[in-house]
Amino acid sequence: MKLYSVYDKKSMIYGQIMTCQDEIQAKRLFERAVNDEDTMLFHYPEDFVLVEICDFDEKTGSIVTLPMPKQILEAQACFPIEK
């Protein structure tokens, strides 16, 4: 299992920690939040990015952090491209 966070580039803080089995699942959850009109992600997509922060072993409880958070998906990329 992995831990993901939404990084606010304007505030320069990590928040909204999510546990997901893989990157695909994390992207789905993030995309859903970005497209929800009731969220800050929807209204300010240029400010947010999904990042992977560590691996979590459910059996041992051990956490292995990444040297630097790995950028997965910019919120802006979750909207359809307008023509």
C-alpha positions as CSV (number, residue, x, y, z in Angstrom):
1,M,0.0,0.0,0.0
2,K,1.1,3.6,-0.6
3,L,0.4,6.9,1.0
4,Y,-0.5,9.8,-1.3
5,S,-1.0,13.5,-0.5
6,V,-2.4,16.5,-2.2
7,Y,0.2,19.3,-2.3
8,D,-0.9,22.9,-2.3
9,K,1.7,24.7,-4.3
10,K,0.5,28.1,-3.2
11,S,0.4,27.4,0.5
12,M,3.4,25.0,0.2
13,I,1.8,22.4,2.4
14,Y,0.9,18.7,2.1
15,G,-2.6,17.6,3.2
16,Q,-5.4,15.2,2.5
17,I,-3.5,12.0,3.0
18,M,-4.9,9.0,1.1
19,T,-4.0,5.3,1.4
20,C,-4.3,3.5,-2.0
21,Q,-3.1,0.1,-3.3
22,D,-1.6,1.7,-6.4
23,E,-1.2,4.8,-8.5
24,I,-4.2,4.1,-10.6
25,Q,-6.5,4.1,-7.6
26,A,-4.9,7.3,-6.2
27,K,-5.5,9.0,-9.6
28,R,-9.1,8.0,-9.7
29,L,-9.8,9.4,-6.2
30,F,-7.9,12.6,-7.0
31,E,-9.7,13.1,-10.3
32,R,-13.0,12.6,-8.6
33,A,-12.2,15.3,-6.0
34,V,-10.9,17.7,-8.6
35,N,-14.2,17.4,-10.5
36,D,-16.3,18.0,-7.4
37,E,-17.6,21.6,-7.6
38,D,-17.6,21.7,-3.7
39,T,-13.8,21.4,-3.4
40,M,-11.0,23.8,-3.4
41,L,-9.3,21.5,-6.0
42,F,-12.1,22.3,-8.5
43,H,-12.0,26.0,-8.0
44,Y,-8.1,26.4,-7.9
45,P,-6.8,23.4,-9.9
46,E,-3.6,25.3,-10.8
47,D,-2.6,25.2,-7.1
48,F,-2.8,21.4,-6.5
49,V,-0.9,18.3,-7.4
50,L,-1.2,14.6,-6.3
51,V,2.1,13.2,-4.9
52,E,3.2,9.8,-3.6
53,I,4.9,10.2,-0.2
54,C,5.7,6.7,1.0
55,D,5.1,3.0,1.1
56,F,3.2,1.5,3.9
57,D,3.4,-2.2,4.9
58,E,0.0,-3.2,6.3
59,K,1.4,-6.4,7.9
60,T,4.3,-4.8,9.7
61,G,3.2,-1.2,10.1
62,S,6.5,0.0,8.7
63,I,6.7,3.1,6.6
64,V,9.4,3.7,4.0
65,T,9.4,7.4,2.8
66,L,10.6,8.5,-0.6
67,P,13.6,10.8,-0.6
68,M,11.4,13.4,-2.3
69,P,7.6,13.2,-2.9
70,K,6.9,11.8,-6.3
71,Q,4.6,14.0,-8.4
72,I,1.8,11.9,-9.9
73,L,-0.9,14.2,-11.4
74,E,-1.5,18.0,-11.6
75,A,-5.1,18.9,-10.8
76,Q,-5.4,20.9,-14.1
77,A,-4.8,17.8,-16.1
78,C,-8.0,16.3,-14.8
79,F,-10.2,18.6,-16.8
80,P,-11.2,18.0,-20.4
81,I,-9.2,19.9,-23.0
82,E,-11.3,22.7,-24.4
83,K,-11.2,23.2,-28.2
